[in-house]
Amino acid sequence: MALQWTTNRQFTAPAAAAGVSVTPSGTAFVSSAWVQITGFTDAAWVLTGIVPTPGALVNSFFVDIGVGSAGSEDPICTLPGGFTDALSAYGPTDMGFTYSIDKIPFGSRVSVRLRISTTDVTPWTFAITYFRKPLTGVLETTTQPTKCVPNDAVDAVMVSGATSWLYGAYTELMASAPADLLITAFKTRRSINGQDYEIQIATGAAASETPIGFIRGQNGLADGPHYTRLPNPMAGISAGQRVSARWRTAENTTRNGNLALTYVELPL
């Protein structure tokens, strides 16, 4: 990716107010109702991020931003995350994009909905960040929606090996990629705090996987939203390929790790 910059100001919606309130559906991984963020955009907007404030602790959530009239919302992005410690413990929650989404025309209604991994119905709040067009400078955007795998169910589960830094088995993420893809962000969480991990993303049939890239980090049970944007998107996934992941950790006992990936389809 080229160095990005813009002289455009970044705005928030709703501005100078609490985020819009979204009540979960009460059923695990079933979407809430759409909640309007704005009924009429004052320009064409480029979506740069989502800012959630959780109402309760959840291992996993998925948030959609939609464009369109009530009952006809078209999702332009889905992002995954999780909040799994005391609400006072989480840090900055701005969930940004590797490629800002240029898919909100002038005069649009913009809304948000939520899926969580529990039956809790405590309301959450959401805000978004955006640029108004026209853009100046060098900013890579896409008219493709940002999608997530999984999208509407529990995260994929990776199992580490029984000894330190031993890979576990691959977990399938996609049986067949819908198009050539770029991975842009990931969400992971493990069942113990403070251990280093390495995730390997691969393509190919079971038992014949070919690695296309690695993700290294440290994560744990606490805080959130456990969402990390990749400054350099991961390429190497072609239409029709099977996509899988496995991981290894510094710990010397087997621990599960949750994983969700965001991606955009090519061409941008």
N, C-alpha and C positions, 0 to 999 in steps of 0.2 A: 504494500500500500504506500502511496505517496504521502509526504508530509501534508497534514490537513490543517487548514486555518480558514477562518471567516471573520469578517468584521460585523456580521449580523449579530444582534443581541439575541440571547436565548430567553424565551418567555416561559411562563408556567400557566397551567390552567387546571383548576380555577385559580385566578390570581388574587392575592391579598385575602385569602380565605382558607378555611380548612378544606382538605380534599373531599371529594364526593363520597358519600356513604354507600357501601355495597354490603348487603346482607347475604351471607352464604346460603346455599339452597337447603342445608340440613341433611343432605345425602352426600356421602363421600364421593368426590370426583364427578359430581353433577353440577353443571353450570348454574350460577345465580341468574337472576334477571339482568338484562342490560340496564345500566344506569347512565344517564346523559351527563357528559362533562361540559359540552357546549352545544347549543342548538344551531349555531350559525357561525362558522369561522370567518374572521374579518379579512382573511387573505388565504391564499394557498399555504398550507402548513407542511413543514417537514418534521416528522416525529423524531425526537432525539432520545427520549427516555421515559420511564414509568417510575413513579415514586409511591410504593405501598407503605401503609401503616397498618400492621396486623391487629386484628381484634382479639386473637387468641393464638396460642402456640400450635403450630402444625408442622409435621414432617415435610409435607409437600404442598405446594399450591401452583396453580397455573392461572395467569391473567391474560385476557384478550383485550385488545383495543379494536373497536369496530367503527366503521364509517357507514352512514346511511340512515334513513328514516326509521322510526320505531317499528319493529317487526321485520325490517329488511336490512339489518346490520351486516356488513361484510367485514370479517376480521382481517386486519392488516398486519397483526403480529400476535404471537403467543410467546410469553416468557415464563420460565419455571423458577421456582424458588422454595424456600422453607424458612420458618422461624421456630427455633427449638430450644429457647431458653427464656429466662425472665425478660419481660418486654423492656425493662430498663437496660438490658445488656446488649441489644443489637446496635450496630454502627450505622454509617451512612447507607441508605437504602435506594439510592438512585440507580435504577437498572437501565443502563444505556445500551446502545447498538454499535456494532462495528460499522455497519452501513446505516445511516439515518434513512428513514422511510419516507420517500417522496410520493405519498399516496393519499393526501388529504386536500381535495380541491377547495377553492374559495366557496364559501356558503355551505359547507358541510356540517352535518350533525356528527359529533364524535362521542362515543360512549365506551363503557368498560364493563366487563363481567369477570367473575372469579369462580374457580373450582378449588376446593381444599380437600385434604385427606381425612378430615374428621366430620362429625355431624354437628359441630358447634355452629351456632347461628349468631354469634357476637359480630356486630358490623365492623368492617374494615373501612379504611379511607384510602383514596387514590388520587394522585395528581399526575399530570404529564408535563414534560418539557418539550419545547419545539422552537423552530425558527420560522419566521415569516418569509415567504418568497417575495421578490427575487433574491437569490443568494449571491454573495460576493466572496471572492477568495477561491480556495481549492478545498472542496468538501465532497467526499465520495458518498453518493446516495444510491438508493435503489427504488425502483417502482415495484419490486417483488415483495410480497409479504414475508415477514420473518416467521418461520414455522418452528415447531418443537416436536421432538420425539423423545418419550411418548408425549401425547397431546392431551389425553383425557382419561388417564389411568395412572396407577401407581408407577413411580420411577422404575427404570430398569435397575436390577440388583446385580452388583458385581461381588464375587467372593474372592478374597485374597488367598494366597497359598498358606500352608500351615507353618512356614518358616519365614523369617525376615527376608523381604525383597524377592519372594517367590511368587510368580504370577499364578492366579487362579484361572479357571476355565473362561473362555470367551462367552459373553452374553450377547445374543442377537438384539440389535436395535431396529434394523429394517431388513425385511426379507428381500426387498427390491427397491432401490432408490427411485423416486418418481422422475428424476431428472439429474443432470450434472449438478452437484451440490458444493457449497462452501459452508463449513461449520464455523459459526460466528461467536458462540458463547456456550457455556456449560454450567450446570448446577450439579454439585455433588455434596454428599453428606455421609459420614460414617458413624458407627455406633460407639466410638470412643474418641476422646479429645486428644489433640496435640501430637499426632503422628504424621510424618511425611508420607506422601503417596505418589505414585506414578500411574497414569492411565494411558493405555495404548489403544488407539482407534485403528481399525483394520477393515479391509474389504476382502471379499472372497468367500467361497463355500466353506462350510464347517470342516474343520481339520486342515484347511488349505488357506488360512487367512494370511493376508499380506499387510503389514503395518503401513499406515500412511502418515502417522504422526503421534506425538506423545504430549501429554499434559502433566506437568509436575506442580505439586503444591502441598499445602498443609491445611487440614480442615478438621473440624470436630463436631461435637454434638451441640455446641453453644452458638448463640447469636443468630445471624441471618443477614440477608436473605440467601446466602450460599450460592449466589449467582455471580459468575465471572465472565466478563466480556473478553474475547480474544482480540488483542490489537492487530494481530496478523491472522486472518482467517485460514482455516485448514482446508486445503484443496485435495483433490485426488479421488473423489467419489464420482463415478460415472453412472448414468442412467442404467437401471436394471441391476446394479451390483448389490450384493448383500453387505450390510454394514454391522459391525460388532465391536465390542469393547471388552477389555479385561484390565485388571489392576493388580498392583503389588504395593505393599506398605512396609514401613520400618518395623512394624510390630511382629512378634513371633508367634502370634496366635491368629486363627482365622476370624476375620471380621467382615461383615457385609458393608458394601458402599452403595449408596443410591446414586444414580446418574440420569440426567436428562440433557439433551443437546438442542441448541437452536441452530437453524440453518436457513440459507436462502438458495433458491433455485437459480441456475444460470440460463440465459444471460441476465445480468443485473438490469 
